Amino acid sequence: MLSRLKTAGISPSLITAAGPLKDGLLTNLTPGGAKALLPIVAAIKPQDAVRITLEDSPLLTLTTLGEDQPVLIPASGTYDALKAFVAGKLP
């Protein structure tokens, strides 16, 4: 997918490449926002990518909003513990 981000631009081929992420990635990223992120993402070397999973951690708690819309929120009430956790996982 990273190679397609570097070469394909924002196109149907990028949407197809992102298909496998559909069950693990929810976002409100707009096409304009994606285009703005392209130079940043293109500069990331695959060997420098780090996977950090938070949804199963004790740092988050599941609650619902509105009409039973599930959402994860910081268990501590602030994002400080999350920021520290993520910072500790980054190279």
N, C-alpha and C positions, 0 to 999 in steps of 0.2 A: 504494500500500500504506500509506503514511503516513497518508493521509486515513482509510483503514479502521481503522488503529490508533487514531485519535482518536475514531472514532464507533462502531465495531462491538463493541468489547470483545473478550474472548476467545470466539470463536464459530467455527462452521464457515466463515463467510465470511472470517475472518482466515486460516484454514488454506488456503482456496482462493487468497487473495491472495498467500500466501507460496509457493505452488506453484512459480513460476518460479525461486525461489531454491534449490530442492532440490538442484541439481547443484553449487552453489557455496558452500553453507553447511551445515556440520555442527555440531551443538550438542547438549548434554545439558540444555538449558533446559527446566525443568518448567513446566506451566501456572501454578503459583503464582509462579514466578520471572518468567515473562512478564508476569503481572498486576502484579507489583511494578515492573517496568521500564517499564510503559506510561506513567506520568506523565513519566518522563525522556525517553523517545523522543518523546512527544507535544510536548515543548517544543523539539525540534530543528526549525529552519527548513530546508526543502529546499535553499535556497541556501547554507546553512552545512555541508551534508553533504560529506564528503571520502571518496573511494574510495582505499584503500591496499591494494595487492596485495603479499603477501609470499611466496607459495608458489613463485614463479619467481625470487626474489631469491637472491643468494649468501649472504644472512644465515641461510638455513635449509638443512638437509641432510635428505635422505630416509633413513629407516631403517625397520626392521620390528620389531614387538613380537609376542610370542607366536606365534600361528598365521599368520604372514605378514600381519599387520595393518600397513599402511603408516602411518607417522606422520612429521611434519616436526618437527625439533628445531633449536634454535639451533646454528649452525655453530661459534660461539665457545665453546659450553658454558654460557653464561649468557644471560639475557634483556637484558643491558645494551645491547648493540648494537641489538637490536630496539626497545627503549624509545626510544633516541636517534633511530633512523630514523623511528619513528612520530611522535615529538614534533616532529621537523623538518618533517613533512608537514602538521601541524595548523595551522590559522590562529591 
